Amino acid sequence: MLLPLKIKDKKIDVPIIQGGMGIGVSLYPLARAVAAEGGVGVISSAAIDRLLSKRNKKKYNTYEAVYEEISLAKSEGGVVGINIMVALGRHYEDSVRGAVDAGADMIISGAGLPMSLPSIAKPKHTALIPIVSSARALKIICKRWQRQGYRPDAAVLEGPLAGGHLGFQWEQLNLEENLLENLLPPVKDVARQYGDFPIIVAGGIYTNEDIKRFLALGADGVQMGTRFLGTIESSATPEYKAALLRAKRDDIIVATKPGSPCGLPIRLIKQSPMYQEALVRGRPPKCDKGYVLTKDEEGRYTRCPARESNESHFCICNGLLSSAGYNPDKEKPLYTVGANAYRVDRLMSVHELMNELKGVTSPPAVESAKL
Ligand SMILES: Cc1cc2nc3c(=O)[nH]c(=O)nc-3n(C[C@H](O)[C@H](O)[C@H](O)COP(=O)(O)O)c2cc1C
């Protein structure tokens, strides 16, 4: 039995947070299903305006899209959050406001340090949860939030085995000190200094045994991405799911050059068509989506390294949008996964997966021949 997790005023029956997966992998069908099983279902705010505009054939802005998706995810009860990446600067504040107004149970925010999160909108009953990869980063955030009169309601500690962008430089990825179990104690110490809030660990957690091991080490809960990517309810395209099922251990790489224009290493299936195209520089630079634009000297959002040159970067907006089924005929997809993705050998329903993770049913037989 896994013990329940308490965050702010919320009791979470199963201490499993389904990690936010952008673009468009964790939308309301997945989040609602996880929430119904007693875990935390999390939608991703990334490019959600475009995804809902396409889905419903009417124009949404970010605030409206976030509001609607959270309302749908909450429609059958349970605890529902949203993942909002700091790297998506242009839409960050609107996403936060939409989430708070829609009554999201939590905002989980990383891919950069969410320094001003408590000041964007009065959080009311929404828990504010930063994602960090070190005790140092958590301390910086706690100090900054304290000046805004707020303390984290919990924090996610994400280690180097996670899917998506990673909070480590390439050369730090394999250091002993960066193993999730070694990162945890100093992060717990920081949490204790600032009100003893819960620490949720993420990155490479795969089985009920893994969950129990981290809870025994002092974690209060876990966040898992890759296992939920491989569910029937995730909104990845059939091609993305097929690539996940095919992936062998050697197919999973951390890309830096060509890499993400966000400037962070990102874990990918190396056969991802957008990555392969970037290797041969097959796609001329073009930036027509602009979610990861940063500000120029005049404070306008105009800068993205993938906009100027395709020497070192792929176009992450179009690559990930394509893997969510948006414009797949025009742009090639990019498949991000966690380090354990090679272990996924069949798609499961969320119900079946949650039963396995809770320890109600047995895990799958020893890893398949894909190794
Ligand atoms: C397909 C995919 C997309 C992801 N997208 C995001 C994202 O948009 N924002 C984010 O903070 N984390 C993202 N992540 C990280 C997950 O939320 C989670 O923390 C991580 O995958 C945990 O590691 P695991 O995949 O080994 O379980 C993504 C992970 C995957 C697999």
The ligand as an ORCA input file, in Angstrom:
! r2SCAN-3c Opt
* xyz 0 1
  C       6.809     12.986    -23.634
  C       7.271     13.811    -22.486
  C       7.037     15.174    -22.484
  C       7.402     15.944    -21.386
  N       7.105     17.269    -21.375
  C       7.355     18.010    -20.280
  C       6.932     19.365    -20.220
  O       6.317     19.880    -21.143
  N       7.232     20.081    -19.104
  C       7.910     19.509    -18.055
  O       8.160     20.207    -17.055
  N       8.296     18.223    -18.077
  C       8.024     17.472    -19.152
  N       8.363     16.137    -19.170
  C       8.930     15.518    -17.937
  C       7.847     14.775    -17.151
  O       6.866     15.643    -16.667
  C       8.418     13.958    -15.975
  O       8.899     14.766    -14.942
  C       9.544     13.039    -16.399
  O       9.281     12.464    -17.635
  C       9.769     11.962    -15.357
  O      10.643     10.993    -15.819
  P      10.143      9.592    -16.451
  O       9.705      9.894    -17.833
  O      11.353      8.730    -16.392
  O       9.023      9.096    -15.595
  C       8.049     15.346    -20.277
  C       8.310     13.979    -20.300
  C       7.930     13.200    -21.383
  C       8.202     11.721    -21.372
*
